[in-house]
Amino acid sequence: MNDETPDILTSSSSGQTSPRPDPGGEGVTAKKKRGKAGAKAAAAALEARIEHKFADPALLATAFTHVSALKSGHKRRESYQRLEFLGDHVLGLIVSDMLFRTFPNANEGELSKRLADLVRKESCADVATALGLLDDIKLGAVGAIASARLRKSVLGDICEAVIGAIFLDGGYAAAAKFVERN
């Protein structure tokens, strides 16, 4: 990670990382709390959990930035939403490819049912939970409140955004490795 790496993590008094609301809407960043070395270590730990080292660390930061963490002048494209859109479709392609190869005698209807079962938002949320991704989301005050209510939805979105970020950073093969592992 370079010094330009956007920060994505906050730390609690227990030493655990966790989302923290920011009443000013600017988001709380690791750099403000831990300094550059701590932010780099936190980003490296996140990369280790998802098993992908980013050539473009800005993609990783964007994948974990909830729209509520952006300053009012920032564009929504700086949040994870566009990566979530891409990741949703990349996930569908990867799982479709896996199913097509795994079940050579299955008809289109059977493949479609299996695909729908595997790419549900809840499945993505379960993967995000298993990887401990909730604690890495950069939230503003509104996002922190919404996160409590929409936890599964936000987790599913983050998982898809991570898939999109990995796809842009490392291509289809890197994204497929992430999906197959998880």
N, C-alpha and C positions, 0 to 999 in steps of 0.2 A: 504494500500500500504506500502511496506517496503522501506528502503533506497536504495535498489538495483533496484528499479523500473526504467526502462529506461524512459527517458523523451520524450514526444511527442508533446508538445505544445510550441509555441512561443508567445510572447505578443507584441502588438504594443503600441505606445505612447498613444493611446486612451483607453488603458486598454482591448481592444478586443484581442482575440487570432487570429493569422493569420499565414499562411505559410510564411517563410522568406527564400530567397535563401541564400546559403552559397558558396561564390566563391571558397573556399577551398575544397568543396565537402564533408565536414564532417557533414553538417546539423547543424542547430541552435537548441539548446535544451532549454527546460524550465529551467533546472537546471542552465545553464549558465546565464540566464536572471533573474530568480526569486528566485533561491535557492530551497532547498529540500521541504520546507513547501509549497511554491507556486506550485511546480510541483505536489505534492501530492494533493493539492486542485484542480488543473486543471484536473488531472486524475480522481479524485472523481466526479467532475462536469461532465466529459465525461461519466463515468459509470452511473451517474444519468440520463443523457439524453438517453442513450441506454437501461437503466433499467436492467443492469446486473453488479453485483459486481464480479470482477475477482479474483479467487483464485490464478491464475498465471498471475500477471501483465505484464510479458514479452510478453504474447500473445497479450494483448491490444496494447502495444508499437509496436510490429511487424506489427500488422494490419494497423497501420498508417504510416509505414515507406516506403516511395517511394524509389525505387532502386537508384535514383539520390542522396539521402541523405547518402548513404553508402560510407565509405572510399574505395579507390580503392582496398585495400587488402581484404575487407570483401566479403563474398560470397553472391550471389543474394538471397539465401534462407533466409537471414536476412531481406529481404524486404517483403512487403505484398503479393508478387506474389503467393507463395505456399498456403497461407491462402485463397487468392482469388479463386484459383483452387478448393480447398476443399469447400469453401462457395458456389460457383456456383452449385456444385453437391448436397450439403446439401439443398440449397434453392429449387432445382428441386425436391428432395425427399419430402421435407415438403409440398410444394405446390401440388405435385402429390397426396400425402396422403390426403390433405384437399379436393382436387377436387374429389377424389375417394369416399370419405365419404359424401360430400355435394351433389353430383350428381349421385346417385346410378343407375339411368337408362340411363346415358349418355354412348354412345359408345366410343371406343378408339380414333376415329378421333376427336370427339367433345372435349374429355378430353385433347388431345394433343394440339388442337387449343387454348383452354383456358390456358393451361400451358404455351405455347409459349407467349401468350399475357401478362401473369403475371410475367414471369421471364426475360423479356427483360432487357438489360443493362440500357435502359432509365428509366425503372421502378425502378431499384436499385438506379440510380442517383437521381431520385425524392425523394426516401426515405432518401438518404444521405443528400440531400439539406434540407429537412424538419427537419432533426435532427441537422443540422448545422455542419456536419462532415468535410467540406472542410477546415475549419479553424484549424483543428486538425492534418492535414497531415504534416508529417515531410519531407521537400523537400530540395534537394540541388539546386544549381543555375540552372542546366539544367532542373531539374524537375519543377522549378518555371516557367520557360519559357514554357515548354511543358504543364504544367497545364493550363496556360492561353488558349492554343490552344485546349487542349483535356479535358477540364473541365468535361463534362458529362461522358466521358469514365473513367477518373480517379475517379470520384465520384462513378460510378457504381462498379468499381474495389474495392474501399474502403468498400462499403456496403457489397459486397460479402466476403471480407476479415474479416469484423466484424462478419458476420454470421459464417464463418469458425472458428474464434477465440472463439466465444461463444460456438460453438459445441464442440471444444476440451476442453474448460474449464468447461462447465456445462452439456454437453451431448445433446442428441436429444431434450429432453423436453425444455431445456433452449433456444435452437436455435429456436424451434417451437414457443415458446412464443414471441420471438423477431419478427419473421416473421408474426405471427398472429396480433400483435399489430401494425405493420407497413405496 
